[in-house]
């Protein structure tokens, strides 16, 4: 049976609420956080994709050209990204994350992970992995519907921005318990 309109509306509301609350959760006292959530997102994206033209970045990240331009200018000024000539078109530039940018995004992800772990103190590992699996499942459906590849976790062969090793390793893939599999049959 397809998803009902009512359930789709509830999912949209739930996702909007998650998005809103994640912005608040990742806001830290000014002295503790060096990067905005948007900057962390862009640097994580570049970690997963490699160098990109700004026009491609705008299309793939959903940021508008002027907002992206402002973000990139700040990241470039801070030495977190660099622009190099595009070898395929000398008139265009590619934006790439620098080693300093990788270090900074790794530190930001670690800080966010610590804060998230504190908030999930009442959870066990199984519940956290199950929730991660559900989030990754819906993300995969959205990415597939857009024809876009994943640029962060659960993507084979790439290191996670937090330095957690290669994404896509069995422990990083969404897990389903036997009850879910039996119910789905």
N, C-alpha and C positions, 0 to 999 in steps of 0.2 A: 504494500500500500504506500503510495507516495506521501511525502510530508504534507500535512495540512497547512492551509494558509495561516491559521491561528498559531500553530507551532512555529512556522517560519517567522511570524511577527515576534513571538516570544524570543526566538533565537537572536533576531536582530537587536532587540532591546537588551538581552543578556550580553551580547558582544559589545554594544555601545557602552554598557555599564562597566564591563571589564576594561575596555579601552580607557574610559574616564578614570577609573580607580587606579589603573596601572600608571597613569601620568602622575597621580598623587603619591603613589607608593614609591616611585623612582625619584621624586623630588626630595632632596636631602638638604640639610642645613647648608647654606651657601659655602661655608669653608670646607665641607667634606666632599662635595661633588664638583669635579672640574668640567664635566661635559653634560650638556643637556640630553634628555632622552632622544631628541631628534638627531643630535650629533652621534650618539651611540648607535642609533639605528643606521645612519648613513655609513659610519665606519664599519659596522658589522656587515652591511651589504657589500661594501668594497672588499672586505676580507673574503667574502664568499664568492664574489664574481670576478675579481681582478679589475684591472683598469677599465674605465668606461668613459664614453663621451657624456657630457652633462645632459645633452638632450635625451640620451638613452636612460640615464639615471632618473631624470624627471618622469619619464614614461613608466619606468619599472618601480619607482618608489611611491608614485602618486603625489609627489610634491610639485607645486607649481614652479615654473621656470624662475620667477623672481625670488621666491622663498628659497629654492635650492641654491640660487646664485649667492644669496646672502649667507646661507649656511656654509657653502664651499669657501667663500672668501674668508670667513672666520677660521675655518679648519686649516686653510692654507696658511694664513697669517700665524697660526699657532704651530705650524710645522707638522700637522697631522696628516695632511694630504699634499700631493704635488701634482702639478700639471706638466705633461710632456707632449711634444708634438705627436699627433697620430701618424704612424708610419704609412697608413693607407690614404691619408688626406692631410697634407702639410698645413692646410688652412685650419684644421680642427685640432683640438687638444684632448688628451686622455687624462682623466683624474684617477690617481692611484693613492692608496693608503701608504704612509711611510712606516718605517720601523717604530718611530715614536708614536704614531697613530695606533699601531697594533698594541703597543704597551699600554697606552691610555685606555683603549677600549677594553682590554683585558682587565685592567684595574677597575673600570666602571662596572663591568659584568660581575666581577668578584664582589664589589660593594653591594650591588643589587641582589646577588645571590645570598649574601649574608643577611640582608634585610628581609628577603623573602623567607629564608629558613627560620628567622625569628618569628615571623608572622604565622608560619606553618608549624610551630612548635608542638601543637597538639596532634599533628598528623604522623602516620608511620610511612615508611618507604613505599609500601604497596599502594597506599592511597595517593601519594604524590606521583608515582609512576603511572597509575591509572588515569589520573587527571591530565598528566602530560600526554598520554596516549590519545585521550579524547581531543585535546587541543590540537595535536599534530594531525589527527584524522580530519578534522574540519578544515584545518589549514591546507592540507593536501587536496581536499575536494575543491576549495577555492582556487588554489594554484592551477590545478588541472583544468578547471573551467575557464581560466584566463589564458591557458597555454603558456604559463610561466613556470620556470624551474625554481626550486627552493634554493635559497642562498645561505641559510643558516643551518641549524641542527637538523639531524635526520637525513642529511645529504651525504652520500658515500664519499669517502676520501678526503674531506676537508676538515681542517681543525676548527673547533668551535672558537668563537671569539674569546671565551673565558680561558682558553688554553686547556680545555678538558680532553683534548685528544681528538682523534678522528670522529667526525659525526657519521652516523649511519652504522656504527658498530652495533652488534646485537643489543647491547644494553641501552642504546640510544633510540632504538626503534620502538614505536608504540607496541605495548604488550597487551594481549587479550587473554583473559582467563578462560578456563574450560567452560564455565557457566555461560559466558558470553557466546562462545563458539557453538555450544549446544543449543542455546536459545535462538541463534541466527539460522540454524538448520531447519 
